[in-house]
Amino acid sequence: MTTESEYIFDPVTKDPAGARKVVLDLFAICANFWRPNEQYSAGEFIRPNRANGFSYECTTAGTSAFREPISWPRVTGVTVTDGSVTWTCRAASTNGLAAVTGPTAASDLTVIDVSAEESTKILATYAIGGTDGEDYDAVFTFTLDGVTRVARQTVRVRKQ
């Protein structure tokens, strides 16, 4: 991935005689990750920088420490103190995630069934077709936190 508003995904290869489903995972830009020396408000959710399957709710407002807690609780309802903030472990769900909305696609290769899934992913299907040996640029436009952003992926068409 590259700039703040444009994200480059690894190329994929598809056979011209078949369709190819892809998942563009944008979790890394959707998650509200823990930050050092940050002011947090009660009710705000974060995710630890090393994913562990949980989110954490700020239940006592304050400023986070210089270093991320060494051990985040992995039992819902259990708390950890971080600087002057108290975090309470919660089921991950969509807590601490901004949602990807309104994905669309543009390409010389037909893209069908473009949608958002699990708040942080774009699902798309490259249709049957394309010229063997050619590469196509697929451009996906989506909204995140009210900002229009772009994701790109090269599709290599090769007989399998």
C-alpha positions as CSV (number, residue, x, y, z in Angstrom):
1,M,0.0,0.0,0.0
2,T,1.3,3.5,-0.8
3,T,-0.1,7.0,0.0
4,E,-2.8,8.1,2.4
5,S,-5.5,8.0,-0.3
6,E,-4.2,5.5,-2.8
7,Y,-3.5,1.8,-2.0
8,I,-1.8,-0.7,-4.3
9,F,-2.6,-4.4,-3.9
10,D,-0.5,-7.3,-5.1
11,P,-1.2,-8.4,-8.7
12,V,-3.5,-11.4,-9.4
13,T,-3.6,-13.8,-12.3
14,K,-6.7,-15.1,-14.0
15,D,-7.4,-17.4,-16.8
16,P,-9.3,-15.7,-19.7
17,A,-11.7,-18.6,-19.7
18,G,-12.7,-18.2,-16.1
19,A,-13.8,-15.6,-13.6
20,R,-11.7,-14.7,-10.5
21,K,-12.9,-13.5,-7.2
22,V,-10.7,-11.3,-5.1
23,V,-10.7,-9.7,-1.7
24,L,-9.0,-6.4,-1.1
25,D,-8.4,-6.2,2.6
26,L,-8.3,-2.7,3.9
27,F,-8.2,-3.5,7.7
28,A,-4.9,-1.7,8.1
29,I,-6.4,1.6,7.2
30,C,-9.8,1.0,8.8
31,A,-8.7,0.1,12.3
32,N,-8.2,2.7,15.0
33,F,-4.9,1.4,16.3
34,W,-3.5,2.3,19.8
35,R,-1.1,5.3,19.7
36,P,1.4,6.5,22.3
37,N,0.8,9.7,24.3
38,E,-2.7,10.1,22.8
39,Q,-5.7,11.6,24.5
40,Y,-8.6,9.1,24.5
41,S,-12.2,9.7,25.5
42,A,-14.5,7.4,27.4
43,G,-16.4,5.2,24.9
44,E,-13.7,5.3,22.2
45,F,-12.5,2.0,20.8
46,I,-9.1,0.9,19.7
47,R,-7.3,-2.1,18.4
48,P,-3.9,-3.2,19.7
49,N,-1.1,-2.8,17.1
50,R,-0.6,-6.6,17.2
51,A,-4.0,-8.1,16.4
52,N,-5.3,-10.4,19.0
53,G,-9.0,-10.8,18.1
54,F,-10.3,-8.2,20.6
55,S,-11.1,-4.5,20.7
56,Y,-10.7,-2.3,23.7
57,E,-13.0,0.4,25.0
58,C,-11.7,3.4,26.9
59,T,-13.7,3.2,30.2
60,T,-11.6,5.8,32.0
61,A,-10.6,8.8,29.8
62,G,-7.0,10.0,29.8
63,T,-3.7,9.9,28.0
64,S,-2.0,6.6,26.8
65,A,1.5,5.7,27.9
66,F,4.7,6.1,25.9
67,R,4.6,2.3,25.2
68,E,1.7,0.1,24.3
69,P,0.6,-2.3,27.1
70,I,2.8,-5.5,27.0
71,S,-0.2,-7.7,27.6
72,W,-3.7,-6.9,26.5
73,P,-6.4,-8.8,28.3
74,R,-8.1,-11.6,26.2
75,V,-11.2,-12.0,28.4
76,T,-14.1,-9.6,27.8
77,G,-14.7,-7.3,30.7
78,V,-11.1,-7.5,32.0
79,T,-9.3,-4.1,32.2
80,V,-5.7,-2.9,31.7
81,T,-4.3,0.5,32.7
82,D,-2.3,2.4,30.1
83,G,-0.9,5.7,31.3
84,S,-4.1,7.4,32.7
85,V,-6.4,5.4,30.4
86,T,-8.3,2.3,31.5
87,W,-9.1,-0.1,28.6
88,T,-11.8,-2.7,28.9
89,C,-11.6,-5.8,26.7
90,R,-14.5,-6.2,24.3
91,A,-15.5,-8.7,21.6
92,A,-13.9,-7.3,18.4
93,S,-17.1,-7.0,16.2
94,T,-16.8,-3.7,14.3
95,N,-15.6,-1.8,17.4
96,G,-12.7,0.4,16.6
97,L,-13.2,0.1,12.8
98,A,-14.2,2.7,10.2
99,A,-16.3,1.1,7.5
100,V,-15.5,1.0,3.8
101,T,-18.6,2.1,1.9
102,G,-19.7,2.6,-1.7
103,P,-17.0,0.6,-3.5
104,T,-17.0,0.9,-7.3
105,A,-14.6,-0.5,-10.0
106,A,-13.3,0.7,-13.3
107,S,-11.1,-1.4,-15.6
108,D,-10.7,-2.4,-19.3
109,L,-11.3,-5.9,-17.8
110,T,-14.9,-6.4,-16.7
111,V,-15.4,-6.3,-13.0
112,I,-18.7,-7.6,-11.5
113,D,-20.2,-8.0,-8.1
114,V,-18.3,-5.2,-6.4
115,S,-19.3,-4.9,-2.7
116,A,-18.0,-4.1,0.8
117,E,-17.8,-7.0,3.4
118,E,-17.0,-7.1,7.1
119,S,-16.6,-3.3,7.1
120,T,-13.0,-3.5,5.9
121,K,-12.9,-5.5,2.7
122,I,-13.8,-4.9,-1.0
123,L,-15.0,-8.1,-2.7
124,A,-15.0,-8.1,-6.5
125,T,-15.1,-10.6,-9.3
126,Y,-13.1,-10.2,-12.5
127,A,-15.4,-11.6,-15.3
128,I,-14.6,-14.2,-17.8
129,G,-12.5,-12.7,-20.6
130,G,-9.4,-10.6,-21.2
131,T,-6.7,-11.2,-23.7
132,D,-4.1,-13.9,-22.8
133,G,-0.8,-12.3,-22.1
134,E,-2.2,-8.9,-21.3
135,D,-2.2,-7.0,-17.9
136,Y,-5.1,-4.9,-16.8
137,D,-5.3,-2.2,-14.2
138,A,-8.4,-2.3,-12.0
139,V,-9.2,0.8,-10.0
140,F,-11.5,0.7,-7.1
141,T,-13.0,3.8,-5.5
142,F,-14.5,3.7,-2.0
143,T,-15.3,6.0,0.9
144,L,-13.6,5.8,4.3
145,D,-14.3,8.3,7.1
146,G,-16.0,10.6,4.5
147,V,-12.9,10.6,2.3
148,T,-12.9,9.2,-1.2
149,R,-10.0,6.8,-1.7
150,V,-8.6,4.6,-4.4
151,A,-7.2,1.1,-4.5
152,R,-5.5,-0.4,-7.5
153,Q,-4.7,-4.0,-8.6
154,T,-3.1,-5.3,-11.7
155,V,-4.8,-8.3,-13.2
156,R,-2.6,-10.6,-15.3
157,V,-4.5,-12.7,-17.8
158,R,-2.8,-16.0,-18.5
159,K,-4.0,-19.4,-19.8
160,Q,-3.8,-21.8,-16.9
